[in-house]
Amino acid sequence: MRMKLYALEIERSEITVSGYVVAGSEKRAAIMVIDHDLALGKQHESFSLERIDLKIPQGRRKGLEEMLAAGSSGFARYSEPAGWSASMRW
């Protein structure tokens, strides 16, 4: 199954946190965010997910196709010059 990349923004009472989630669906990505917060003992006021893998410009796609084709859900990161990589797998 080909995964999708979602931009994540979490609103906590004291701070806004952003990142990326790799999952097969938005529902699965949301479950991962909630489970992760529970595991960390964190609470969020709200969070939002936006699918972005189809919107990323060609110059920032290094490693993206391989990461999505690998079929693993988890959190991801982007850095220059390495490109996209999984930072925590589910």
Secondary structure, 3 states (H helix, E strand, C coil): CCCEEEEEEEECCCCEEEEEEEECCHHHHHHHHHHHHHHHCCCCCEEEEEECCCCCCHHHCCCHHHHHHCCCCEEEEEECCCEEEEEEEC
